[in-house]
Amino acid sequence: MIERYVEAVSTYASDIDGLILLITVLVGFWFILSEGIFFGFILRYRRKDGVKADYITGEEHEYSRWIHWPHYLIIVCDIFIIYGAVRVWYDVKQDLPPAEQSIRVIGQQWAWSFVHPGPDGKLDTPDDIKTVDELHIKADTVYHYHLEARDVLHSFSIPVFRLKQDAVPGRVITGWFEATKTGAFDIQCAEICGIGHGVMAGRIIIETPE
């Protein structure tokens, strides 16, 4: 949706872009409006020779309404943002579609390890296929990933998927993605994890389903 940003290559990337756009438009509108009024008042009511300032408590309805009504409008905008955020959160984090493939993702200083099921289609068996810093998947296929960390906090990030998930030592976090097109794209660690954090990068290779 947001073509000026990183290419969107997952089924839920456009939903996240839409949420970001909604928040940007609503917050941007109120920022421009409030700053415009603020600087307008500074110019209009600046100190002038021979003009004495009035002391106003702001308790009268005539003045307090200028606080209450904008407050109510901001609450309405917040409701729109919360609704959009909950819908996206449910689709991306809560309601995982059935898995067609599963992979294990392991973060460690300073590399990503990936474990694919072998011919038996199951993880944690002798025929597992292991790679480092290179993940191969098929387009139009739902993958469940099981994310863990070997040492410190890491953050598994695939920008084109709009995917960013912390990897926490002692926990296995399950998520999902489905790629919509083929190509090679970046994998990053989005959490400072030590002196080698900057080199903790990989590639995701998306191939045709055949």
ChimeraX commands (.cxc) that place a marker at each C-alpha (Angstrom):
marker #1 position 0.00,0.00,0.00 radius 0.5
marker #1 position 2.72,2.50,0.98 radius 0.5
marker #1 position 4.92,2.27,-2.11 radius 0.5
marker #1 position 7.37,4.90,-0.82 radius 0.5
marker #1 position 8.43,2.47,1.89 radius 0.5
marker #1 position 9.86,-1.03,1.78 radius 0.5
marker #1 position 8.11,-3.36,-0.64 radius 0.5
marker #1 position 5.20,-5.33,0.84 radius 0.5
marker #1 position 5.67,-9.08,0.29 radius 0.5
marker #1 position 3.37,-10.80,2.80 radius 0.5
marker #1 position -0.37,-11.27,3.03 radius 0.5
marker #1 position -0.70,-9.05,6.09 radius 0.5
marker #1 position 1.83,-6.35,5.13 radius 0.5
marker #1 position -0.87,-4.15,3.57 radius 0.5
marker #1 position -2.94,-4.34,6.77 radius 0.5
marker #1 position 0.00,-3.08,8.83 radius 0.5
marker #1 position 0.72,-0.35,6.27 radius 0.5
marker #1 position -2.93,0.69,6.45 radius 0.5
marker #1 position -2.77,0.93,10.25 radius 0.5
marker #1 position 0.41,3.03,10.07 radius 0.5
marker #1 position -1.23,5.30,7.51 radius 0.5
marker #1 position -4.37,5.68,9.67 radius 0.5
marker #1 position -2.30,6.64,12.73 radius 0.5
marker #1 position -0.14,9.03,10.67 radius 0.5
marker #1 position -3.15,10.83,9.16 radius 0.5
marker #1 position -5.06,11.21,12.43 radius 0.5
marker #1 position -2.07,12.20,14.56 radius 0.5
marker #1 position -0.67,14.40,11.78 radius 0.5
marker #1 position -3.99,16.25,11.44 radius 0.5
marker #1 position -4.15,17.02,15.16 radius 0.5
marker #1 position -0.48,17.98,15.28 radius 0.5
marker #1 position -0.80,20.49,12.43 radius 0.5
marker #1 position -4.08,21.87,13.82 radius 0.5
marker #1 position -2.82,22.26,17.39 radius 0.5
marker #1 position 0.52,23.77,16.37 radius 0.5
marker #1 position -1.26,26.14,13.99 radius 0.5
marker #1 position -3.59,27.34,16.76 radius 0.5
marker #1 position -0.67,27.56,19.21 radius 0.5
marker #1 position 1.48,29.77,16.98 radius 0.5
marker #1 position -1.58,31.74,15.87 radius 0.5
marker #1 position -2.34,32.62,19.48 radius 0.5
marker #1 position 1.31,33.50,20.10 radius 0.5
marker #1 position 1.19,36.02,17.27 radius 0.5
marker #1 position -2.28,37.39,17.94 radius 0.5
marker #1 position -2.00,37.72,21.70 radius 0.5
marker #1 position 1.65,38.68,21.97 radius 0.5
marker #1 position 2.65,41.39,24.36 radius 0.5
marker #1 position 1.71,44.88,23.16 radius 0.5
marker #1 position 2.52,48.25,24.62 radius 0.5
marker #1 position -0.38,49.77,26.53 radius 0.5
marker #1 position -2.44,46.57,26.56 radius 0.5
marker #1 position -2.98,44.90,29.93 radius 0.5
marker #1 position -3.42,41.13,29.99 radius 0.5
marker #1 position -6.66,39.69,31.42 radius 0.5
marker #1 position -6.51,37.14,34.21 radius 0.5
marker #1 position -8.68,34.16,33.20 radius 0.5
marker #1 position -9.11,31.08,35.42 radius 0.5
marker #1 position -10.58,28.98,32.61 radius 0.5
marker #1 position -13.33,27.58,34.82 radius 0.5
marker #1 position -16.22,29.24,32.98 radius 0.5
marker #1 position -18.01,27.11,30.40 radius 0.5
marker #1 position -17.20,29.68,27.74 radius 0.5
marker #1 position -13.53,28.78,28.13 radius 0.5
marker #1 position -13.62,25.18,29.36 radius 0.5
marker #1 position -15.49,24.00,26.26 radius 0.5
marker #1 position -12.34,24.71,24.25 radius 0.5
marker #1 position -10.70,21.99,26.33 radius 0.5
marker #1 position -13.57,19.51,26.50 radius 0.5
marker #1 position -14.68,19.40,22.87 radius 0.5
marker #1 position -11.20,18.79,21.38 radius 0.5
marker #1 position -10.73,16.19,24.10 radius 0.5
marker #1 position -13.87,14.35,22.99 radius 0.5
marker #1 position -12.79,14.48,19.34 radius 0.5
marker #1 position -9.38,13.03,20.22 radius 0.5
marker #1 position -11.11,10.18,22.08 radius 0.5
marker #1 position -13.12,9.44,18.92 radius 0.5
marker #1 position -9.88,9.33,16.89 radius 0.5
marker #1 position -8.34,7.04,19.52 radius 0.5
marker #1 position -11.29,4.67,19.15 radius 0.5
marker #1 position -10.63,4.42,15.39 radius 0.5
marker #1 position -6.94,3.73,16.03 radius 0.5
marker #1 position -7.67,1.13,18.72 radius 0.5
marker #1 position -10.21,-0.62,16.49 radius 0.5
marker #1 position -7.73,-0.79,13.62 radius 0.5
marker #1 position -4.89,-1.92,15.89 radius 0.5
marker #1 position -6.95,-4.68,17.54 radius 0.5
marker #1 position -8.11,-5.99,14.16 radius 0.5
marker #1 position -4.55,-6.13,12.81 radius 0.5
marker #1 position -3.20,-7.63,16.06 radius 0.5
marker #1 position -5.84,-10.37,15.99 radius 0.5
marker #1 position -5.14,-11.24,12.33 radius 0.5
marker #1 position -1.35,-11.20,12.68 radius 0.5
marker #1 position -0.70,-12.42,16.23 radius 0.5
marker #1 position -3.76,-14.24,17.54 radius 0.5
marker #1 position -5.60,-15.98,14.70 radius 0.5
marker #1 position -2.90,-18.13,13.12 radius 0.5
marker #1 position -4.09,-19.89,9.96 radius 0.5
marker #1 position -3.37,-23.64,9.63 radius 0.5
marker #1 position 0.29,-24.29,8.85 radius 0.5
marker #1 position 1.34,-25.81,5.55 radius 0.5
marker #1 position 5.01,-25.78,6.61 radius 0.5
marker #1 position 6.84,-25.21,9.91 radius 0.5
marker #1 position 10.33,-23.89,10.56 radius 0.5
marker #1 position 12.43,-23.24,13.64 radius 0.5
marker #1 position 14.25,-19.90,13.90 radius 0.5
marker #1 position 17.10,-19.55,16.39 radius 0.5
marker #1 position 18.77,-16.25,17.23 radius 0.5
marker #1 position 22.28,-16.30,18.65 radius 0.5
marker #1 position 25.23,-13.94,18.80 radius 0.5
marker #1 position 25.50,-13.08,15.92 radius 0.5
marker #1 position 23.66,-15.21,13.39 radius 0.5
marker #1 position 20.28,-16.65,12.53 radius 0.5
marker #1 position 19.92,-20.43,12.34 radius 0.5
marker #1 position 16.98,-22.00,10.51 radius 0.5
marker #1 position 15.75,-25.57,10.82 radius 0.5
marker #1 position 13.48,-27.01,8.12 radius 0.5
marker #1 position 11.73,-30.37,8.32 radius 0.5
marker #1 position 13.29,-33.03,6.11 radius 0.5
marker #1 position 11.48,-35.54,3.88 radius 0.5
marker #1 position 9.36,-36.75,6.81 radius 0.5
marker #1 position 7.82,-33.28,7.13 radius 0.5
marker #1 position 8.52,-33.08,10.88 radius 0.5
marker #1 position 10.83,-30.88,12.93 radius 0.5
marker #1 position 13.34,-32.21,15.46 radius 0.5
marker #1 position 14.04,-35.44,13.60 radius 0.5
marker #1 position 17.38,-36.69,12.19 radius 0.5
marker #1 position 16.58,-35.60,8.62 radius 0.5
marker #1 position 16.08,-31.91,9.52 radius 0.5
marker #1 position 17.71,-29.41,7.15 radius 0.5
marker #1 position 19.72,-26.64,8.85 radius 0.5
marker #1 position 20.95,-23.38,7.35 radius 0.5
marker #1 position 22.65,-20.28,8.75 radius 0.5
marker #1 position 21.64,-16.73,7.77 radius 0.5
marker #1 position 19.68,-17.98,4.77 radius 0.5
marker #1 position 16.03,-18.99,4.89 radius 0.5
marker #1 position 14.39,-20.69,1.91 radius 0.5
marker #1 position 10.59,-20.68,1.68 radius 0.5
marker #1 position 7.90,-21.03,-0.97 radius 0.5
marker #1 position 5.52,-18.29,-2.05 radius 0.5
marker #1 position 1.78,-18.65,-1.38 radius 0.5
marker #1 position 2.46,-21.08,1.47 radius 0.5
marker #1 position 1.52,-20.53,5.11 radius 0.5
marker #1 position 4.53,-21.00,7.40 radius 0.5
marker #1 position 4.49,-21.24,11.17 radius 0.5
marker #1 position 7.81,-20.23,12.70 radius 0.5
marker #1 position 8.95,-21.26,16.18 radius 0.5
marker #1 position 11.30,-18.55,17.38 radius 0.5
marker #1 position 13.82,-18.86,20.20 radius 0.5
marker #1 position 17.05,-17.26,21.41 radius 0.5
marker #1 position 20.18,-19.09,22.55 radius 0.5
marker #1 position 21.81,-16.33,24.58 radius 0.5
marker #1 position 20.40,-12.77,24.78 radius 0.5
marker #1 position 17.37,-10.92,23.46 radius 0.5
marker #1 position 17.20,-10.72,19.67 radius 0.5
marker #1 position 14.46,-9.47,17.37 radius 0.5
marker #1 position 13.60,-11.39,14.21 radius 0.5
marker #1 position 12.75,-8.84,11.54 radius 0.5
marker #1 position 11.79,-9.24,7.88 radius 0.5
marker #1 position 10.91,-5.69,6.75 radius 0.5
marker #1 position 9.19,-6.72,3.51 radius 0.5
marker #1 position 6.83,-8.92,5.54 radius 0.5
marker #1 position 6.28,-6.17,8.15 radius 0.5
marker #1 position 7.38,-8.86,10.60 radius 0.5
marker #1 position 9.24,-8.04,13.82 radius 0.5
marker #1 position 9.16,-10.45,16.74 radius 0.5
marker #1 position 11.41,-10.52,19.81 radius 0.5
marker #1 position 13.31,-13.73,20.46 radius 0.5
marker #1 position 13.45,-14.30,24.21 radius 0.5
marker #1 position 15.82,-16.77,25.92 radius 0.5
marker #1 position 13.87,-19.59,27.56 radius 0.5
marker #1 position 10.76,-19.08,25.44 radius 0.5
marker #1 position 9.51,-20.44,22.12 radius 0.5
marker #1 position 7.29,-17.92,20.34 radius 0.5
marker #1 position 5.13,-19.10,17.46 radius 0.5
marker #1 position 4.03,-16.84,14.62 radius 0.5
marker #1 position 3.22,-17.09,10.94 radius 0.5
marker #1 position 3.71,-15.53,7.54 radius 0.5
marker #1 position 2.77,-16.15,3.93 radius 0.5
marker #1 position 4.87,-14.64,1.14 radius 0.5
marker #1 position 3.06,-13.26,-1.89 radius 0.5
marker #1 position 5.92,-13.06,-4.41 radius 0.5
marker #1 position 9.31,-14.54,-5.16 radius 0.5
marker #1 position 12.68,-12.90,-4.64 radius 0.5
marker #1 position 15.52,-12.42,-2.16 radius 0.5
marker #1 position 15.07,-10.02,0.76 radius 0.5
marker #1 position 16.78,-8.95,3.96 radius 0.5
marker #1 position 16.49,-10.50,7.41 radius 0.5
marker #1 position 17.62,-8.31,10.29 radius 0.5
marker #1 position 18.09,-8.36,14.03 radius 0.5
marker #1 position 16.16,-5.34,15.31 radius 0.5
marker #1 position 17.37,-5.56,18.92 radius 0.5
marker #1 position 20.85,-4.48,20.00 radius 0.5
marker #1 position 22.43,-7.75,21.09 radius 0.5
marker #1 position 26.10,-7.03,21.55 radius 0.5
marker #1 position 29.15,-5.85,19.67 radius 0.5
marker #1 position 28.33,-7.93,16.58 radius 0.5
marker #1 position 24.71,-6.76,16.30 radius 0.5
marker #1 position 25.39,-4.88,13.07 radius 0.5
marker #1 position 26.50,-8.02,11.23 radius 0.5
marker #1 position 23.58,-10.17,12.39 radius 0.5
marker #1 position 21.83,-10.15,9.03 radius 0.5
marker #1 position 20.54,-12.79,6.68 radius 0.5
marker #1 position 18.55,-13.35,3.52 radius 0.5
marker #1 position 15.17,-14.90,2.88 radius 0.5
marker #1 position 14.87,-16.59,-0.49 radius 0.5
marker #1 position 11.29,-16.92,-1.68 radius 0.5
marker #1 position 10.81,-19.48,-4.44 radius 0.5
marker #1 position 7.88,-20.63,-6.53 radius 0.5
marker #1 position 5.62,-23.26,-4.92 radius 0.5
marker #1 position 6.49,-25.88,-7.54 radius 0.5
marker link #1:1,2 radius 0.2
marker link #1:2,3 radius 0.2
marker link #1:3,4 radius 0.2
marker link #1:4,5 radius 0.2
marker link #1:5,6 radius 0.2
marker link #1:6,7 radius 0.2
marker link #1:7,8 radius 0.2
marker link #1:8,9 radius 0.2
marker link #1:9,10 radius 0.2
marker link #1:10,11 radius 0.2
marker link #1:11,12 radius 0.2
marker link #1:12,13 radius 0.2
marker link #1:13,14 radius 0.2
marker link #1:14,15 radius 0.2
marker link #1:15,16 radius 0.2
marker link #1:16,17 radius 0.2
marker link #1:17,18 radius 0.2
marker link #1:18,19 radius 0.2
marker link #1:19,20 radius 0.2
marker link #1:20,21 radius 0.2
marker link #1:21,22 radius 0.2
marker link #1:22,23 radius 0.2
marker link #1:23,24 radius 0.2
marker link #1:24,25 radius 0.2
marker link #1:25,26 radius 0.2
marker link #1:26,27 radius 0.2
marker link #1:27,28 radius 0.2
marker link #1:28,29 radius 0.2
marker link #1:29,30 radius 0.2
marker link #1:30,31 radius 0.2
marker link #1:31,32 radius 0.2
marker link #1:32,33 radius 0.2
marker link #1:33,34 radius 0.2
marker link #1:34,35 radius 0.2
marker link #1:35,36 radius 0.2
marker link #1:36,37 radius 0.2
marker link #1:37,38 radius 0.2
marker link #1:38,39 radius 0.2
marker link #1:39,40 radius 0.2
marker link #1:40,41 radius 0.2
marker link #1:41,42 radius 0.2
marker link #1:42,43 radius 0.2
marker link #1:43,44 radius 0.2
marker link #1:44,45 radius 0.2
marker link #1:45,46 radius 0.2
marker link #1:46,47 radius 0.2
marker link #1:47,48 radius 0.2
marker link #1:48,49 radius 0.2
marker link #1:49,50 radius 0.2
marker link #1:50,51 radius 0.2
marker link #1:51,52 radius 0.2
marker link #1:52,53 radius 0.2
marker link #1:53,54 radius 0.2
marker link #1:54,55 radius 0.2
marker link #1:55,56 radius 0.2
marker link #1:56,57 radius 0.2
marker link #1:57,58 radius 0.2
marker link #1:58,59 radius 0.2
marker link #1:59,60 radius 0.2
marker link #1:60,61 radius 0.2
marker link #1:61,62 radius 0.2
marker link #1:62,63 radius 0.2
marker link #1:63,64 radius 0.2
marker link #1:64,65 radius 0.2
marker link #1:65,66 radius 0.2
marker link #1:66,67 radius 0.2
marker link #1:67,68 radius 0.2
marker link #1:68,69 radius 0.2
marker link #1:69,70 radius 0.2
marker link #1:70,71 radius 0.2
marker link #1:71,72 radius 0.2
marker link #1:72,73 radius 0.2
marker link #1:73,74 radius 0.2
marker link #1:74,75 radius 0.2
marker link #1:75,76 radius 0.2
marker link #1:76,77 radius 0.2
marker link #1:77,78 radius 0.2
marker link #1:78,79 radius 0.2
marker link #1:79,80 radius 0.2
marker link #1:80,81 radius 0.2
marker link #1:81,82 radius 0.2
marker link #1:82,83 radius 0.2
marker link #1:83,84 radius 0.2
marker link #1:84,85 radius 0.2
marker link #1:85,86 radius 0.2
marker link #1:86,87 radius 0.2
marker link #1:87,88 radius 0.2
marker link #1:88,89 radius 0.2
marker link #1:89,90 radius 0.2
marker link #1:90,91 radius 0.2
marker link #1:91,92 radius 0.2
marker link #1:92,93 radius 0.2
marker link #1:93,94 radius 0.2
marker link #1:94,95 radius 0.2
marker link #1:95,96 radius 0.2
marker link #1:96,97 radius 0.2
marker link #1:97,98 radius 0.2
marker link #1:98,99 radius 0.2
marker link #1:99,100 radius 0.2
marker link #1:100,101 radius 0.2
marker link #1:101,102 radius 0.2
marker link #1:102,103 radius 0.2
marker link #1:103,104 radius 0.2
marker link #1:104,105 radius 0.2
marker link #1:105,106 radius 0.2
marker link #1:106,107 radius 0.2
marker link #1:107,108 radius 0.2
marker link #1:108,109 radius 0.2
marker link #1:109,110 radius 0.2
marker link #1:110,111 radius 0.2
marker link #1:111,112 radius 0.2
marker link #1:112,113 radius 0.2
marker link #1:113,114 radius 0.2
marker link #1:114,115 radius 0.2
marker link #1:115,116 radius 0.2
marker link #1:116,117 radius 0.2
marker link #1:117,118 radius 0.2
marker link #1:118,119 radius 0.2
marker link #1:119,120 radius 0.2
marker link #1:120,121 radius 0.2
marker link #1:121,122 radius 0.2
marker link #1:122,123 radius 0.2
marker link #1:123,124 radius 0.2
marker link #1:124,125 radius 0.2
marker link #1:125,126 radius 0.2
marker link #1:126,127 radius 0.2
marker link #1:127,128 radius 0.2
marker link #1:128,129 radius 0.2
marker link #1:129,130 radius 0.2
marker link #1:130,131 radius 0.2
marker link #1:131,132 radius 0.2
marker link #1:132,133 radius 0.2
marker link #1:133,134 radius 0.2
marker link #1:134,135 radius 0.2
marker link #1:135,136 radius 0.2
marker link #1:136,137 radius 0.2
marker link #1:137,138 radius 0.2
marker link #1:138,139 radius 0.2
marker link #1:139,140 radius 0.2
marker link #1:140,141 radius 0.2
marker link #1:141,142 radius 0.2
marker link #1:142,143 radius 0.2
marker link #1:143,144 radius 0.2
marker link #1:144,145 radius 0.2
marker link #1:145,146 radius 0.2
marker link #1:146,147 radius 0.2
marker link #1:147,148 radius 0.2
marker link #1:148,149 radius 0.2
marker link #1:149,150 radius 0.2
marker link #1:150,151 radius 0.2
marker link #1:151,152 radius 0.2
marker link #1:152,153 radius 0.2
marker link #1:153,154 radius 0.2
marker link #1:154,155 radius 0.2
marker link #1:155,156 radius 0.2
marker link #1:156,157 radius 0.2
marker link #1:157,158 radius 0.2
marker link #1:158,159 radius 0.2
marker link #1:159,160 radius 0.2
marker link #1:160,161 radius 0.2
marker link #1:161,162 radius 0.2
marker link #1:162,163 radius 0.2
marker link #1:163,164 radius 0.2
marker link #1:164,165 radius 0.2
marker link #1:165,166 radius 0.2
marker link #1:166,167 radius 0.2
marker link #1:167,168 radius 0.2
marker link #1:168,169 radius 0.2
marker link #1:169,170 radius 0.2
marker link #1:170,171 radius 0.2
marker link #1:171,172 radius 0.2
marker link #1:172,173 radius 0.2
marker link #1:173,174 radius 0.2
marker link #1:174,175 radius 0.2
marker link #1:175,176 radius 0.2
marker link #1:176,177 radius 0.2
marker link #1:177,178 radius 0.2
marker link #1:178,179 radius 0.2
marker link #1:179,180 radius 0.2
marker link #1:180,181 radius 0.2
marker link #1:181,182 radius 0.2
marker link #1:182,183 radius 0.2
marker link #1:183,184 radius 0.2
marker link #1:184,185 radius 0.2
marker link #1:185,186 radius 0.2
marker link #1:186,187 radius 0.2
marker link #1:187,188 radius 0.2
marker link #1:188,189 radius 0.2
marker link #1:189,190 radius 0.2
marker link #1:190,191 radius 0.2
marker link #1:191,192 radius 0.2
marker link #1:192,193 radius 0.2
marker link #1:193,194 radius 0.2
marker link #1:194,195 radius 0.2
marker link #1:195,196 radius 0.2
marker link #1:196,197 radius 0.2
marker link #1:197,198 radius 0.2
marker link #1:198,199 radius 0.2
marker link #1:199,200 radius 0.2
marker link #1:200,201 radius 0.2
marker link #1:201,202 radius 0.2
marker link #1:202,203 radius 0.2
marker link #1:203,204 radius 0.2
marker link #1:204,205 radius 0.2
marker link #1:205,206 radius 0.2
marker link #1:206,207 radius 0.2
marker link #1:207,208 radius 0.2
marker link #1:208,209 radius 0.2
marker link #1:209,210 radius 0.2
view
